[in-house]
Amino acid sequence: MARLSDANVRHAREIIARYPRTKSALIPLLHLAQEQDGWVAEDAMEHIAELLDITPAEVLGTASFYEMFKFHPVGRYVVNICGTMSCALLGADELVHHAESRLGIKVGGTTADGAITLERAECQAACTEAPCLQVNYRYRYRVTPEQLDTLLDDLAAGRLADEIPDHGVLARVRQQIPAARWVGPQPPEAVTGPAAWIPTDEEAAR
């Protein structure tokens, strides 16, 4: 799809400047690309490689390790239903079949209106709350088929827009780190004092 927009390039350069080694900014920049388009496009990966002075293969090699990064268009909402042991024992398969029937798609598919992509996920680290699912990585616990219906209705009606942003958006508040607290270009092995972002006793007492 698209390279990073001018605004995102400016933000990318700010992120890069926080790190002593530019490659350390790779994952934040991948999230930036996914926030822009809803998925990580090839052009965006090439652009990130240029910004970090690495190869596109290095970008893809890192991005493809993480399930959260998508390399094709997905729905506005990605519904991940956990299928690992605790969830499987407490009804995850029933939940998946119900979702497929309700949405008219199979796992891995996206509804015709582009609203919802249905996926199965490995352990979501909420085994005591099984069966669980995530919508754009926001949790729902102990979900029944009836609760899933309500969730899908609420998504379609826009009633959860304040809670669940479009896929790719990790947070609505952009992280801002004062320049005085950036790590900067100094290599880690050259650092002998406490980290710059840790307040001194004097600062902590204010």
N, C-alpha and C positions, 0 to 999 in steps of 0.2 A: 504494500500500500504506500505509505508515505514516510519520507525522512522526518526527522524531528522538526517541528515548527520553529520559527525564529524565537518565539517566547520560550520554548522548551530548550532551545540551544543555550539561551542565556542562563536558564536555570541549571542546565547540565554543567555549564562552565563554573557556576557557583559551587555545585556539588563537587566537581573535580578538584577545585581549589582547596577543599577541606582535607584532602588526603596527601600524604607524603609521596605516595606512588599512585599515578593516575589510574592504573588498572583496578585499584581498590574501589573505584567508583562504579564498576561495571554493573553490579546488581541494582544499585539505586537508579542507574540510567535505564536499565531494562524495565524497571517498574515505571519510570517516566514514559517510556515508549508505549507500554501497555496501557497506561492511563490515557494517553493521547488517542489511541485507536481502538482500545478494547482488546487488542492482541498485539504480539510482537511481529511486525512485518519484516521481510528480508531487507528492504531498503533502510528500515530503522536500524537493524543490526549492523548494516554496512556503515551507516552514519555514526553509530556508537563506536565502531572500530576505528573510524577516522579520528573521532574526538579523543580516544584513549591511546591512539598510536599502537593498536594491536590488530590482529587479523580478524576478519569476519568469522573464521573457523573458531577462534578462541571465544568470541562472543556466543556463538551457537553452542559450543561445547559446554560453556557454563550454564547458559539459559536452559538447555535441554535436560539438565540434571534435575530441575525443579518443576514439579507438577503445576505450580501456580502460573507459569508462563505458557501462554497459548500461541501457537504458530499458524493459526488459521482463524477466521472470524468465528466468534461465538455469540451467543445471545446476550441481551442486555443483562440478564440474570443467569448465572451458572449455578445450578442446583446439584450439589454433590451429596449423594447418599452414601453413608459409610457402610461397608460390607464386611468388615473384619469381625472376628469371632463374637465378641459381646453383642454387637449389633445384629449379626447374622442369627444368633440364638434368640433374639428378642423381636424378630419380625422385619429385618431389613429387606429380605427378598420380597415379602408381601408389599412393602412400601415401594420398592422399585417397580414391581408389576403394576401396582396401582397408579404410580406416576406415569408409566408408559401408556396405560390405558387412558388416563385423564388427559394427557398432553397429545396423544396420537403420534408419539415418536418412540424410538428405541433408545437405549442408553448410548450416548455418543452423538445423538441427533439434536437438532435445533428446530423449534416450532416454526411453522411457515411464516409467521409474522416477525420472526427474529427476536422474540422476547425472551425465550428460555432455552438454554442448553441443559440437557440432563446427563449427568455423569455418575459413575460409581467411584468411590474413593476408598483408599486404604485407611488405616486407623487414623481417626481424627482426635485422638487423645482425650476422649470423653467417654470412656468405657462404662463408667458408673451411671451415665445418662442415656444409655442405649434404648432404642435406636436413635441415632442423631444424624443430622445433616447440616450442611452449610449452604447459604445463599450468598454468593460473592464473598465467601469465607467469613460470613457472620453466622454464628451457631443458632440451631434450634435443637432442643433436647426432648427425648422421650416422645418422639413424633408418632402419632397414629395416622392412619389413612385419612380420617376425618380432619385432623389438624393440618395435614398436608393440603387437603382441598381448600381449607380456609386460607392457608399461606398463599397458595397459587391465586386465589380470588383477590387477596389483598395486594399481591404484586401487580396483577392485571389492572386493578383499579387505582394504582398509584398511592395506596394508603401507607406504604412502607418506604416512601421516597426519602423521608428524613433519616431513616435508620439504615437503609441499604442503598448506597449509591450505585451507579452503573458499574459493570464489570471493568476492572482495571484500576479503579479509584481506591487506593488504600486508606486515605484520610482526606477530609475536606480542608483541614488546616495545614498549610504548607509549613514544613519545618524551617525554622530560621535560627541559625547559629551565628552569634556575633563574630565578626572577623577576628576579634582579639582572642577568641577561643577556638579558632581553627587549629588543627594540627600543623598545617602549613607544609612547606616543601622539605622540612628536615626529616631525614631518614630515621626510622625507629631506633636503630642501633646507636644513633648519636644523642638520643634523649637520656639525660641523667637525672633530671628532676621530676617532680610529680607532673601528671598530665595537665595540660593547660586548662581543660574544662573543669577540673576539680577545684572548688573554691578554697582559698587559703583560710586559715583560722579567723583572720581578721574579716575577710569577706563573709564568712559563714555567720559571724557574730552580728552583722548589720541587720 
